[in-house]
Structures are given as C-alpha cells and as structure tokens.
Amino acid sequence: MNKFLTTAGAAIAALGLATAAHAVTFLDIQQYAPGSLLTAKWTQASGSNHGGTFTITTDVNWANLIDGTTGVALLTFTGSSTVAPYTAGPYKIQDTISGTFSIEGLDGSHGNDTGVNILSGSFSEILLSGLTGSKTAAVTADTGLSPPSSVTYASDVFTGLAGGGTDNAFTLSIGNLDNAIGLNGSGNLKTFSGVPTGSFSSAAAVVPEPAAWGLMLVGFGAVGAMIRRRKPVIAA
C-alpha cells in the first residue's frame, strides 16, 4: 500500500479513536462508619416468590475524582427483582434489578448547601453477584451485560454527564456480610447485610491526545503532498 495513504489512514483512525466516548469514573463513595454498621441489605422474597429487594440507607464519604473535592452525604438506594437467581460456575447471580438511588449532600461541601443533589438516578437490568459461600458481594450496572444495564444520572455538582442509558455505569462492593452467599430452600438468594463502597462512571467525549494530533498532522501533510504531486496535466 502507498506509504502516504497508510500514514493518512492512521491519522484519520487516530482522530476517530481519540474523539470516541469512553467511561470516566468521577465519583467514589465509602460508608461514613466503615465496618460498624451493616447498612446494605438484600432481603429475599417471601414464600415461593422469586427475587427480592436490595436497599442502602447510610451516610457516606464521597470524593469527586474530577477536582478532588470530598464531603459527606446521605446515600439512599433501593432496587428490586422478581426473577429467580441462577448459578454461573462458582457464583450466585440475581439479575433484572431495577430501582432508584440518591446521594444528598450533608455538610455543604463543594460550595453547596446541605440537601444538594450530589448524584441521583434510576437504573434497570443491574445484577447482584457473589462467590458461593463468600461474605462479599457486588451490585453492578454495566453496559457489557446482556441485556445491558441502563442508568440515568442527575446532579447539581457534576456537569457534562452522559444523557443516560448505556452510557453510565456503577459498581457497589458489599463487604463484611453477616450471611454467606447462597440459596435458600425456595431457590432464592439468602438475605444478607453488609458494608457498601462504590464508584460511578459516565461516558465523556475526549479530545485527541498530543500524540494523536502529531500523527494527524503528519498524515494530513502526506495527503497534501500527494495532491501537489498529482496536479492535472493540461493539454496544450
């Protein structure tokens, strides 16, 4: 292939890759009193019903990973599912969880008054999973799932977040469970409580990196050189 075309093609590809959306983790949370309170709770459905409810109500330390600001907020999280869990290798998985969450400021951090919406939203098709017999679990909203999770965000603090759907994701890790991961006699995931931590991400547009700009300039220069070489010959 013509060397100039190869270089120009690489430049154009670099432009496409550099401007593509990618996931940026912008917020971390940790329980305000870690280890002392089991505030994240999965409650199995009653009787022969399938599914259950996952809830969190606790104060958290939050960290803005964009500007380094930290603060204290109230985390409220509620999700439920009506389908049966399943086993995948050594893991127990409860999927098709839908619900809402909010992280509300408590200490006036980030120049905001108490009650400001640090982050809130709704979600669907997220899953709860854990290694059978272990005392840790994860609640995951991920576009790589099938069907993919859908998450919408709203915030008074963070601007430029993706509009929603599969552009957003989060992961909550639940540790120190008071009951090991497993199924009960009805085939439902057993009730447990634990300590939550988590992170939230969103797709964001990225400008080309300096190396990509350099490659593009070389490529565009090569295209220009080709054009100059291929001036039309005008008949006399």
C-alpha positions in Angstrom: 0.0 0.0 0.0 1.2 3.6 -0.7 3.1 4.8 2.3 1.3 8.2 2.2 -2.1 6.5 2.2 -1.0 4.3 5.1 0.1 7.3 7.2 -3.0 9.4 6.3 -5.3 6.4 7.1 -3.6 6.0 10.5 -4.1 9.7 11.2 -7.8 9.5 10.4 -8.1 6.4 12.6 -6.4 8.2 15.4 -8.8 11.1 15.2 -11.7 8.6 15.4 -10.3 6.8 18.4 -9.3 10.0 20.2 -12.7 11.5 20.0 -14.7 8.4 20.8 -16.6 8.2 24.0 -15.1 6.4 27.0 -16.1 5.7 30.6 -14.8 8.1 33.2 -15.1 7.3 36.9 -16.0 10.6 38.5 -17.3 9.7 42.0 -16.3 7.3 44.8 -18.2 6.6 48.0 -17.4 4.8 51.2 -19.6 4.3 54.2 -19.1 7.0 56.8 -18.6 4.5 59.7 -17.0 1.5 57.8 -17.4 -1.9 59.4 -19.5 -0.7 62.3 -22.9 -0.7 60.5 -24.2 -3.2 58.0 -26.3 -0.8 56.0 -26.5 -2.6 52.6 -29.2 -5.3 52.8 -30.5 -7.9 50.4 -33.9 -9.2 51.5 -35.1 -12.4 49.9 -38.6 -12.6 48.6 -41.1 -14.3 50.9 -42.6 -17.7 50.5 -42.4 -19.2 47.0 -41.9 -15.8 45.3 -38.7 -15.2 43.4 -36.3 -12.3 43.7 -36.1 -9.8 46.5 -35.1 -6.2 47.4 -31.7 -4.6 47.8 -31.5 -1.4 49.9 -28.9 1.0 51.4 -29.6 3.9 53.7 -26.4 5.3 55.2 -24.1 8.4 55.5 -21.1 8.1 53.1 -17.9 9.9 52.5 -17.9 11.0 48.8 -14.9 12.0 46.6 -15.2 14.0 43.4 -12.5 12.3 41.3 -12.5 15.3 38.8 -11.5 18.1 41.1 -10.5 16.3 44.3 -13.3 17.7 46.5 -14.6 15.5 49.3 -17.7 15.6 51.5 -20.3 13.7 53.5 -23.7 12.7 52.0 -26.7 10.5 52.6 -26.9 7.5 50.3 -30.3 6.0 49.6 -30.5 3.1 47.2 -33.5 0.8 46.5 -33.7 -1.9 43.9 -35.9 -5.0 43.4 -36.3 -8.0 41.2 -39.0 -10.6 40.7 -37.0 -13.2 38.9 -35.2 -16.3 40.3 -31.4 -16.1 40.8 -29.1 -18.5 39.0 -25.8 -20.2 39.3 -22.9 -19.4 37.0 -19.9 -21.6 37.8 -19.0 -20.8 41.5 -21.2 -17.6 41.5 -24.7 -16.9 42.6 -26.3 -14.2 40.5 -29.5 -12.2 41.0 -30.3 -10.1 37.9 -33.0 -7.9 36.4 -32.8 -5.5 39.4 -34.5 -2.0 38.8 -34.8 1.0 41.1 -33.5 4.4 42.1 -30.7 6.0 44.2 -29.7 9.4 45.6 -26.6 10.9 47.2 -27.6 14.0 49.0 -25.1 16.5 50.5 -25.0 16.8 54.3 -22.1 19.2 55.0 -22.1 22.0 52.5 -19.1 20.6 50.6 -18.3 21.8 47.1 -19.7 25.2 47.9 -23.2 23.8 48.1 -25.7 23.8 50.9 -27.0 20.7 52.7 -29.6 18.9 50.6 -27.8 19.5 47.3 -28.1 16.6 44.9 -24.6 15.2 44.6 -25.9 12.5 42.3 -29.2 10.7 41.8 -30.7 8.5 39.2 -32.6 5.4 38.2 -31.4 2.0 36.9 -32.6 -1.2 35.3 -31.1 -4.6 34.4 -28.4 -4.4 37.0 -27.2 -7.5 38.9 -26.1 -8.7 42.3 -23.5 -11.4 42.4 -21.2 -13.2 44.9 -19.0 -16.2 45.1 -20.9 -19.1 46.7 -20.0 -19.3 50.4 -18.2 -16.0 50.5 -19.0 -12.9 52.6 -18.6 -10.3 49.8 -21.0 -9.3 47.0 -21.2 -6.8 44.2 -24.0 -4.8 42.7 -23.1 -4.0 39.1 -24.6 -1.7 36.4 -22.5 -2.5 33.2 -23.1 -2.0 29.5 -21.2 -5.3 28.9 -24.1 -7.3 30.5 -26.7 -8.9 28.3 -29.2 -7.3 28.2 -27.1 -4.2 29.1 -27.8 -2.2 32.2 -29.4 1.2 31.8 -28.6 4.1 34.2 -29.7 7.7 34.2 -28.0 10.5 36.2 -28.9 13.9 37.6 -26.6 16.1 39.6 -26.2 19.6 41.0 -22.4 19.1 41.3 -21.3 17.2 38.2 -21.8 18.7 34.8 -21.4 17.1 31.4 -22.5 13.7 32.4 -23.8 11.4 29.6 -27.5 11.6 29.0 -28.2 8.1 30.3 -29.0 4.6 29.2 -26.0 2.5 28.5 -23.5 5.5 28.7 -23.5 5.3 32.5 -22.4 2.6 34.9 -21.6 2.0 38.6 -20.4 -0.8 40.9 -21.1 -1.2 44.6 -19.0 -3.6 46.6 -20.6 -5.1 49.7 -18.2 -6.5 52.3 -18.4 -8.0 55.8 -21.6 -9.9 55.1 -23.4 -11.3 58.1 -24.6 -14.3 56.0 -22.6 -16.2 53.3 -23.7 -16.0 49.7 -26.1 -18.9 48.9 -29.6 -20.0 48.0 -32.4 -20.9 50.5 -34.8 -23.8 50.2 -37.0 -21.9 47.8 -34.2 -21.2 45.4 -33.8 -17.5 46.3 -30.7 -15.7 47.2 -30.4 -15.7 51.0 -30.9 -12.5 53.0 -27.7 -10.7 54.0 -26.4 -7.3 55.2 -23.0 -5.7 54.7 -20.9 -2.6 54.3 -21.1 -0.7 51.0 -18.4 1.1 48.9 -18.8 2.2 45.3 -17.9 4.1 42.2 -19.9 5.8 39.4 -18.8 6.4 35.8 -20.1 8.1 32.7 -19.2 8.3 29.0 -17.4 11.5 28.1 -16.0 13.0 24.9 -12.2 13.0 24.7 -10.2 15.5 22.7 -7.3 14.0 20.8 -4.1 13.3 22.8 -0.9 15.2 21.7 0.5 12.1 20.1 -2.7 11.7 18.0 -2.5 15.3 16.9 1.1 14.8 15.8 0.1 11.7 13.8 -2.8 13.6 12.2 -0.6 16.5 11.2 1.9 14.1 9.5 -0.9 12.3 7.8 -2.6 15.4 6.5 0.7 16.7 5.3 1.2 13.5 3.4 -2.2 13.9 1.8 -1.3 17.4 0.8 2.0 16.2 -0.7 0.1 13.6 -2.8 -2.3 16.3 -4.1 0.5 18.6 -5.0 2.3 15.7 -6.9 -0.9 14.8 -8.8 -1.6 18.2 -10.4 -3.6 17.7 -13.6 -1.7 17.9 -16.9 -3.4 20.5 -19.1 -3.3 19.7 -22.8 -1.7 22.4 -25.0 
